[in-house]
């Protein structure tokens, strides 16, 4: 691991793992050569570990753009966030939110788009990053008194770390990231969870859901890693379908407090599972 300062996620993301780090970190091999996170999301585990060599990926184009802009243009990003912070009101929020429904959005550069997403994430209701079927941000305004929109210290620290040439940032299908991995790699999966009820299905951070059939494909991918002797850890919901899929693997139950839910009555402590495979020592 790199000897660097603590870095917190700059985005609040559905299913974020910050509160479960004490459960997750001990299950990650300490001697990996390359850390791989195909569904990086807010990156709580990745930034807690700060591996010296890593591949991170997400299907969400906006999210990956944020990480690339933080890496390459931290000061320009901070400058635009300062402007957003000065102008922050309910009316301004809805103006910025609506940009992806206009021709003006196509003219925005990557830095402006990254600043927009960070601003909306910090000021939207309950930090709920959500898009509609057209891929347009549709969370309402949050009415926070003092949202931490700029967060310059974290952006600069994250930028310095991501500038390590051995940290590779990719965007696309998670399966592509896993091609060509060899022994010595460690993979942490934090996919969109299997819904535990019809009302709890939430995959709105991309316009594409993650169905049960896709969960079974992910299981097959995990089996392939096992065949190669590559250790992995996966987070998922604690439900019969997931437990049945991964029977034969080590499954541990953890309690997570989920505060990101549009329905306040559905926030609280819920069971999740950590599924792992560690090759047996010869």
Wavefront OBJ file of the C-alpha trace (Angstrom):
o trace
v 0.000 0.000 0.000
v 1.101 3.521 -0.588
v 2.218 5.661 2.327
v -0.003 8.636 1.600
v -2.477 10.806 3.438
v -6.014 9.682 4.037
v -8.339 10.191 1.069
v -12.119 10.156 1.414
v -14.502 9.665 -1.512
v -15.518 12.964 -3.098
v -18.881 11.591 -4.215
v -21.649 10.098 -2.123
v -22.624 6.953 -3.986
v -25.403 4.415 -3.637
v -24.118 1.459 -1.625
v -20.945 3.254 -0.545
v -18.643 1.121 1.587
v -17.050 3.649 3.920
v -18.877 2.322 6.979
v -17.964 -1.305 6.167
v -14.232 -0.796 5.688
v -13.426 -2.528 8.984
v -15.224 -5.625 7.666
v -13.889 -5.482 4.117
v -10.205 -4.540 4.442
v -9.202 -7.612 6.528
v -10.576 -9.883 3.768
v -8.349 -8.370 1.083
v -5.063 -10.119 0.371
v -2.112 -8.120 1.626
v 0.354 -9.360 -0.990
v -1.446 -8.631 -4.260
v 0.513 -7.209 -7.189
v -2.465 -5.457 -8.804
v -5.719 -4.349 -7.190
v -8.718 -4.463 -9.521
v -12.113 -2.878 -8.822
v -14.516 -3.285 -11.772
v -17.442 -1.387 -10.137
v -15.542 1.385 -8.379
v -18.449 3.719 -7.575
v -17.452 6.176 -4.857
v -14.210 4.243 -4.321
v -14.262 3.986 -0.516
v -12.331 0.689 -0.473
v -9.930 1.749 -3.221
v -9.049 5.041 -1.550
v -8.730 3.385 1.853
v -6.217 0.887 0.458
v -4.420 3.273 -1.916
v -2.683 0.426 -3.757
v 0.486 1.242 -5.675
v -0.801 -0.577 -8.751
v -4.475 -0.759 -9.636
v -7.134 -0.874 -12.321
v -10.435 0.790 -11.527
v -13.497 0.819 -13.754
v -17.138 1.769 -13.802
v -19.882 1.690 -16.421
v -20.983 5.179 -15.427
v -19.414 7.615 -17.904
v -20.011 10.674 -15.698
v -18.356 9.042 -12.704
v -15.230 7.999 -14.569
v -14.997 11.459 -16.102
v -14.929 12.881 -12.559
v -11.945 10.720 -11.619
v -10.039 11.597 -14.787
v -10.672 15.311 -14.303
v -9.643 15.136 -10.635
v -6.426 13.447 -11.768
v -5.621 15.791 -14.663
v -7.215 19.167 -13.869
v -7.652 19.561 -10.095
v -7.186 23.326 -9.919
v -9.509 24.039 -12.840
v -12.121 21.761 -11.249
v -11.832 23.516 -7.877
v -12.240 26.886 -9.572
v -15.534 25.872 -11.221
v -16.794 24.306 -7.983
v -16.113 27.607 -6.218
v -18.438 29.278 -8.714
v -21.128 26.639 -8.159
v -20.789 27.108 -4.412
v -21.258 30.875 -4.668
v -24.369 30.504 -6.823
v -25.966 27.589 -4.974
v -29.732 28.019 -4.578
v -32.708 25.826 -5.356
v -33.248 27.654 -8.636
v -29.586 27.382 -9.602
v -29.574 23.664 -8.765
v -32.451 22.967 -11.144
v -30.798 25.068 -13.840
v -27.579 23.021 -13.566
v -29.517 19.763 -13.325
v -31.410 20.549 -16.529
v -28.267 21.116 -18.587
v -28.116 17.497 -19.752
v -31.480 18.035 -21.417
v -30.157 20.880 -23.580
v -27.875 21.371 -26.577
v -25.586 23.343 -24.275
v -24.558 20.119 -22.512
v -22.805 18.770 -25.606
v -20.655 21.907 -25.659
v -19.489 21.498 -22.050
v -15.923 20.278 -21.611
v -15.008 17.345 -19.316
v -14.018 19.693 -16.458
v -17.364 21.482 -16.550
v -19.210 18.158 -16.663
v -17.236 16.815 -13.703
v -17.894 19.957 -11.663
v -21.601 19.692 -12.517
v -21.821 16.130 -11.223
v -19.929 16.927 -8.015
v -22.096 19.992 -7.403
v -25.341 18.061 -7.987
v -24.121 15.168 -5.850
v -23.314 17.490 -2.943
v -26.585 19.404 -3.104
v -29.216 16.907 -4.271
v -31.665 15.265 -1.876
v -29.903 12.801 0.431
v -26.955 12.470 -1.942
v -29.040 10.257 -4.200
v -27.290 10.120 -7.567
v -30.030 8.942 -9.880
v -30.687 9.140 -13.602
v -33.765 8.380 -15.663
v -33.966 5.994 -18.624
v -32.510 8.685 -20.868
v -29.470 8.939 -18.596
v -30.475 12.369 -17.282
v -29.860 13.329 -13.640
v -33.228 13.547 -11.872
v -32.684 13.758 -8.099
v -34.376 16.768 -6.409
v -32.708 19.603 -4.482
v -31.561 18.770 -0.963
v -31.740 22.099 0.909
v -28.488 21.597 2.853
v -27.289 24.551 4.941
v -23.565 24.210 4.239
v -22.864 21.520 1.628
v -19.160 20.740 1.134
v -19.194 21.529 -2.569
v -15.577 22.567 -3.150
v -13.663 20.020 -1.008
v -10.336 21.296 -2.357
v -8.112 19.400 0.095
v -9.580 16.035 -0.887
v -9.510 16.839 -4.613
v -5.821 17.767 -4.460
v -4.895 14.690 -2.419
v -6.894 12.410 -4.718
v -5.346 14.027 -7.794
v -1.825 13.442 -6.516
v -2.573 9.789 -5.851
v -4.344 9.142 -9.178
v -1.390 10.653 -11.066
v 0.570 7.496 -10.230
v 1.119 5.973 -13.723
v 0.349 2.530 -12.302
v -3.230 3.550 -11.475
v -5.308 2.836 -14.580
v -8.818 4.308 -14.883
v -11.194 2.633 -17.308
v -14.846 3.035 -18.308
v -16.966 0.232 -19.686
v -18.058 -3.373 -19.210
v -16.568 -4.845 -16.039
v -15.747 -8.095 -17.836
v -13.291 -6.315 -20.131
v -11.253 -5.164 -17.132
v -10.732 -8.746 -16.015
v -9.317 -10.036 -19.276
v -5.693 -11.048 -19.046
v -5.451 -10.965 -15.244
v -2.843 -13.239 -13.758
v -2.118 -14.700 -10.347
v -1.097 -11.968 -7.978
v -4.087 -9.799 -8.824
v -6.898 -9.224 -6.340
v -10.409 -8.312 -7.452
v -13.003 -6.517 -5.346
v -16.519 -6.535 -6.789
v -19.146 -4.075 -5.586
v -21.830 -4.552 -8.256
v -25.351 -3.158 -8.278
v -27.004 -5.303 -5.617
v -29.602 -7.981 -6.104
v -32.876 -6.325 -4.918
v -34.144 -7.779 -1.627
v -37.722 -6.847 -2.513
v -39.612 -5.488 -5.489
v -39.758 -2.071 -3.854
v -36.039 -1.921 -3.060
v -34.767 -2.290 -6.601
v -32.452 0.646 -7.199
v -30.074 0.679 -10.115
v -30.612 4.288 -11.090
v -26.985 5.389 -11.041
v -26.786 4.247 -14.665
v -29.679 4.010 -17.057
v -29.078 0.265 -17.294
v -30.198 -2.017 -14.492
v -28.455 -5.136 -13.213
v -30.839 -8.073 -13.461
v -30.708 -11.545 -11.941
v -29.376 -12.899 -15.230
v -26.519 -10.400 -14.961
v -25.904 -11.568 -11.391
v -25.527 -15.121 -12.724
v -23.064 -13.895 -15.361
v -21.062 -12.213 -12.599
v -21.091 -15.507 -10.671
v -19.626 -17.261 -13.723
v -16.936 -14.580 -13.918
v -16.092 -15.250 -10.267
v -15.855 -18.966 -11.016
v -13.391 -18.195 -13.802
v -11.236 -16.188 -11.409
v -11.262 -19.119 -9.013
v -10.126 -21.450 -11.789
v -7.176 -19.111 -12.402
v -6.355 -18.986 -8.692
v -7.121 -15.260 -8.475
v -8.613 -14.232 -5.113
v -11.682 -12.006 -5.032
v -14.130 -10.412 -2.642
v -17.667 -9.389 -3.514
v -20.271 -7.314 -1.695
v -23.940 -7.997 -2.370
v -27.352 -8.042 -0.734
v -28.206 -10.771 1.756
v -30.945 -12.635 -0.067
v -31.712 -16.277 -0.939
v -30.837 -15.861 -4.619
v -27.322 -14.609 -3.893
v -26.702 -17.189 -1.170
v -27.808 -19.948 -3.542
v -25.682 -18.627 -6.394
v -22.545 -18.532 -4.274
v -22.987 -21.666 -2.185
v -19.572 -23.251 -1.812
v -17.890 -19.877 -1.406
v -17.132 -18.219 1.913
v -20.127 -15.999 2.750
v -20.095 -13.610 5.696
v -22.953 -11.448 6.879
v -22.387 -7.794 7.776
v -24.759 -5.088 8.928
v -24.836 -1.879 6.922
v -26.687 1.330 7.650
v -28.148 2.552 4.409
v -28.995 6.252 4.503
v -29.423 6.769 0.756
v -33.029 5.947 0.031
v -35.752 8.196 -1.316
v -38.090 6.707 1.307
v -36.948 7.678 4.816
v -38.771 4.669 6.299
v -36.525 2.331 4.310
v -33.271 3.721 5.632
v -31.557 1.875 8.435
v -29.532 -1.226 9.180
v -29.775 -4.057 6.693
v -27.860 -7.291 6.153
v -25.347 -7.551 3.348
v -22.982 -10.365 2.433
v -19.269 -10.510 1.718
v -18.442 -13.378 -0.623
v -14.811 -14.361 -0.930
v -12.392 -16.787 -2.495
v -8.818 -17.225 -1.355
v -6.622 -19.851 -3.061
v -5.336 -22.506 -0.712
v -1.628 -22.318 -0.006
v 0.387 -25.157 -1.439
l 1 2 3 4 5 6 7 8 9 10 11 12 13 14 15 16 17 18 19 20 21 22 23 24 25 26 27 28 29 30 31 32 33 34 35 36 37 38 39 40 41 42 43 44 45 46 47 48 49 50 51 52 53 54 55 56 57 58 59 60 61 62 63 64 65 66 67 68 69 70 71 72 73 74 75 76 77 78 79 80 81 82 83 84 85 86 87 88 89 90 91 92 93 94 95 96 97 98 99 100 101 102 103 104 105 106 107 108 109 110 111 112 113 114 115 116 117 118 119 120 121 122 123 124 125 126 127 128 129 130 131 132 133 134 135 136 137 138 139 140 141 142 143 144 145 146 147 148 149 150 151 152 153 154 155 156 157 158 159 160 161 162 163 164 165 166 167 168 169 170 171 172 173 174 175 176 177 178 179 180 181 182 183 184 185 186 187 188 189 190 191 192 193 194 195 196 197 198 199 200 201 202 203 204 205 206 207 208 209 210 211 212 213 214 215 216 217 218 219 220 221 222 223 224 225 226 227 228 229 230 231 232 233 234 235 236 237 238 239 240 241 242 243 244 245 246 247 248 249 250 251 252 253 254 255 256 257 258 259 260 261 262 263 264 265 266 267 268 269 270 271 272 273 274 275 276 277 278 279 280 281 282
